[in-house]
């Protein structure tokens, strides 16, 4: 685990020094250390609501 953190730290240092615009957020740099909430796509939710609406109309 420590080797991974040190390697990633060195990688981030290189990116930060050479190309700061590409520097990732802390959550992107260490994804296993932070919980990431998956966001649902609004188009999928819209489709589900329309399907539910159509089922209600049929009944």
Beta strands, then each sheet from edge to edge (+ up, - down):
end
